[in-house]
Amino acid sequence: MTILPLSDEALANARHSLPEWQLLPDGYLSREVRFESFKALMAFVNRLADEAERQQHHPRLVLEYTTLRIDWMTHEAGGVTARDVAMARWCNDQLSANCNY
């Protein structure tokens, strides 16, 4: 099954519904989050790792002390897909529910 990137219109709609996220020049859908502590950051990363394994869809993560950047893109599609948007929404839901960032 071929996975296609979102159309420009679908990507614009997704970005509108995810105002915390930006599209990086290299094509990733990205959000940077600052946590109250390194331990809080790692707790979130561990929850994200569990969900990524369940979904078999893994982000690029960049972390430094209390700052985490989460990047989503589907490499085989060459861009952002519905799976990336769904995982970005999952991240937002988890961050809102845990409010320790």
Buried (B, 14 or more C-beta within 10 A) or exposed (E): EEEEBBEEEBBEEBBEEBEEBEBEEEBBBBBEBEBEEEEBBEBBBEBBEEBBEEEEBEBBEEBEEBBBBBBBBBEEBEBBBBBBBBBBBBBBEEBEEEEEB
